[in-house]
Amino acid sequence: MAAAAGRSPGSRLGVHLAVLFFVAVWTVPTLGILVSSLRDKDQIAASGWWTALATSARNDVGRLPASEAQTERDGRFVIAGNLLEEGDSRRIVAFGTRVQEPTKYEAGDNAELGDGETLRIDEDGSFEHMSPRPFEGARGQRVYFQATTPPRFTTENYETVLFSEGIGRSFINSLTVTIPATIIPILIAAFAAYALAWMRFPGRAILIAVVIGLLVVPLQMALIPLLKLYNGVGAFFGVPAKTYLGIWLAHTGFGLPFAIYLLRSYIADLPKEIIESARIDGASDFEIFVKIVLPLSFPVLASFAIFQFLWVWNDLLVAMVFLGSGANQLVLTGKLNALLGSHGGNWEILTTSAFVSIIVPLFVFFSLQRYFVRGLLAGSVKGG
């Protein structure tokens, strides 16, 4: 009965709705970052990313030229020009001369300013300020206007970030840290997991207990002792501090307990008959490991690779401690943190930088996602 109830249409619908909800929760912010990273900076400041395909309106302020720009025409004095710069795609829809009424007049209307003085501002930004008496003063009339901007997408934000803000160098630094820090623990953990699963030797149970115990050790508690140990050993062998070797070893050390635990659970669940048949045929443990266990364990290896890659790529604390914050050492998360401090108001830079930082993790995840669930459920169900 319980099994039948679990397969009821209502249960399946509930599961599907829950999955769709969580997918939307994670996907919508990502989509927002992508859209914002491609928008013009003025549009980002004026409206939200969900209005990217609609025309946006924004109030602005300008100043007409000073009296020295006036000319005389038919007995009246005229100051003419354009409020918008060349190439500005905005269209003015309304204007005013007081901050309290920035949209009092529609574009193209002749606004009566008193004493025969008039002002007309057209949609394209051209204006004519006319008066029966000469204009005076070193500063021109201040005007307020509302302008609409058509949707505009650009890659200038990415050009600025990748070539002007130093993100490109930090991107390479993150790849240099993340790729070896993902591969090294997988290689070590795979050998250890096979030994703990299929090889019999004294102290095996104790080693398994130690590995499980290390899973609960907080990174923050072990970080400084590990750094002191590395610096001491490095000084003895003449290895300089703040190198890529140090951060590779640090991430390997922090990732190994989970890797060994996950891989051992999967490898121990492999069919016993395959291993015994290989031994009867004279295969050594190394041959069994390379030719049988590794190919069969690819799902769990890919699953751990996703975990490790995402954790190392998004890490800031370990990178700052073991690698430093120099221009040639700063990883992508550190550079984004620096940009947040120096460009707190430049949302186009921050959104573009954020999307650059998630491109590689998204590629890795979607490339290996078909193995993710199979590896994540490693060892949860025993084979027959």
Beta strands, then each sheet from edge to edge (+ up, - down):
strand 1: 56-63
strand 2: 71-73
strand 3: 76-82
strand 4: 91-96
strand 5: 105-106
strand 6: 110-114
strand 7: 117-121
strand 8: 126-131
strand 9: 142-149
sheet 1: 1+ 9- 4+ 5-
sheet 2: 2+ 3- 8+ 7- 6+
end
